[in-house]
Amino acid sequence: MVKIYQAVKTAWFLLFLGVSVTFAQRGVFNSAYKGNLSVELGFSSNRYSKSSLSLTGNEFSLTLNDAQFRQTASGPQQLNLNTLWSNQYKLALGYTIKRGVQVQLNLDNFKYQLINQVLNLDGEVNEGFDAIGGLSGTYNATLVAMDTIGFGFSSNSTKNIAIQLNLLQNLFRTKSRLFVVNAVYGFGLGALHTTSSLNFGTAFQNEQSGISGFSAMAHGGLRIEFFRHWYLLPKISGGILAQNNIRMDISDASQRASQKLWVSQMSINIGTVFFLGKKENCDCPHF
């Protein structure tokens, strides 16, 4: 929690740093040129496909077939800095390696849960093991209503730490570049760190955290730039969160959950772009 809070403060510091850098440079600034640094902060709304959740351990081997998950919050969330680091926030730091080509480090936080539904179960749970969830015996495409048992699953935080390659394509600009619209599209690969809670087993467990898998996502959006150094970035994204090692019990390493979850995302970021060096050393147009 403290680390996330510090990361958010650092992002805001870098955003405002862009203002001071702006006044230190002369000439017409081109946001898509080599050597530019960008910082973004935003939030997202996510939808998840049906996905099978598999639970394995010495006392059980159980699969929830085609289960439905949804984000913890309903609809897009308001940008509230007091609660940002506990919600579906986005942080990004980018560097333009050549004109129109950007490499970006992203932190994207997902929060979702298993909704109340009729579960389709396959597998078996040893008798007497699941004192919390109430599951026991052998299941073969067996339908079980969640409101008749105590079982539940929630990803309280799945952090996607990804490297993205972005392409910037100019769609519109004024002569002075005080208003610019750039298309942004690209692809990213990342590692997932999941903090989850599960109502299942012999006793209630505290939240479990650990590296759980990898992600692959593509995205596209419009970077709407104002006054050369500030922008809004509405964006749509889609991809897969492949988690093969969701921790279940800190005292039993044999217990783990796994799932491959397809996600679609709408997001909006605010950001700044600037060049940290002197103008004569940057790859900027000269007028």
C-alpha positions, -999 to +999 in steps of 0.1 A: +000+000+000+028+024+010+047+016-022+017+022-044+010+055-026+046+066-032+043+056-069+012+078-073+030+107-057+060+102-080+037+102-110+021+135-100+056+150-094+067+140-129+034+154-144+041+188-129+078+185-138+067+188-174+055+224-167+089+236-156+106+218-184+083+235-209+094+270-198+130+260-200+129+251-237+124+272-268+111+265-302+081+244-314+080+211-295+070+179-314+056+153-289+063+123-312+100+129-317+129+109-304+141+115-268+107+126-253+096+113-219+059+108-210+041+102-177+005+090-175-020+085-147-056+072-151-083+047-144-101+019-162-134+000-165-131-037-174-153-065-186-143-102-183-152-132-204-165-164-189-136-184-177-129-218-160-113-216-126-093-247-116-084-255-079-058-282-072-043-296-040-037-328-021-073-329-009-091-317-040-091-312-078-120-291-088-129-270-119-155-243-121-165-244-158-174-212-177-177-191-145-187-155-148-165-127-132-169-090-131-150-060-118-156-052-081-168-016-089-199-012-111-191+010-141-163+035-146-148+048-114-143+084-105-107+097-104-103+100-066-067+104-055-076+094-019-086+059-030-068+056-064-042+031-053-069+006-041-089+009-073-084+001-110-057+027-115-031+029-144+004+043-143+027+046-173+062+059-181+072+061-217+102+070-238+102+078-276+131+057-290+126+071-326+101+093-343+066+079-337+078+048-318+075+046-280+085+021-254+064+023-223+065+007-188+029+002-175+013-007-142-024-017-146-044-028-116-074-051-121-100-060-094-126-086-101-147-113-083-168-144-089-204-132-091-233-151-075-244-177-100-251-214-106-217-231-108-209-260-132-185-282-113-162-310-124-138-329-101-137-340-065-132-327-030-124-350-001-151-354+024-147-330+054-120-308+038-141-278+027-156-267+060-159-231+046-172-235+011-194-265+018-182-285-012-177-323-009-177-354-030-175-360-067-188-336-094-195-344-130-209-313-148-229-308-115-249-276-111-246-260-077-261-226-068-237-203-050-263-190-027-267-225-012-230-228-002-203-205+012-178-207-017-164-175-031-134-161-050-121-125-054-090-110-069-086-080-047-056-068-068-041-082-100-013-060-110-002-062-146+034-049-149+040-047-187+064-035-214+045-020-243+056-009-278+034+020-290+032+036-325+022+073-327+005+085-359-005+121-364-041+127-374-044+164-369-024+194-357-025+232-357+005+250-372+017+261-338+011+225-324-009+239-295-036+213-304-026+179-317-044+146-321-023+115-324-035+079-329-018+055-305-018+018-310+004-011-298+010-043-280+024-053-246+036-083-226+036-084-188+039-102-155+010-106-131+011-102-094-022-114-078-036-107-043-067-129-038-091-143-013-109-176-014-138-190+007-127-227+005-109-252+027-106-261+063-104-225+076-107-189+065-075-177+049-059-142+048-053-127+014-026-145-005-002-127-028+024-137-054+035-138-090+007-156-107+013-156-145+016-134-175-005-110-197-007-102-234-027-072-245-033-050-275-046-014-274-056+016-295-066+052-286-064+089-293-038+111-276-054+145-276-027+170-268-030+206-255-004+233-253+023+209-266+030+191-233-003+179-219-028+153-231-058+132-225-056+096-237-089+077-241-081+041-250-096+006-256-076-025-248-081-062-249-061-094-241-056-123-218-046-126-182-031-161-179-027-170-142-013-205-136-002-200-100-027-181-078-018-189-042-045-204-020-029-214+013+003-201+028+009-233+048+003-257+019+023-251-013+004-278-032-028-257-032-031-233-061-057-219-085-054-212-122-074-195-149-071-178-183-092-148-183-100-126-214-105-090-206-117-059-225-109-025-211-119+012-215-096+037-199-087+073-198-053+087-188-040+122-183-004+128-191+025+150-199+053+147-225+086+166-224+122+165-233+146+166-204+177+178-222+186+210-240+167+217-273+199+217-294+204+181-283+169+168-291+155+154-323+131+183-326+121+201-358+138+235-364+118+264-377 
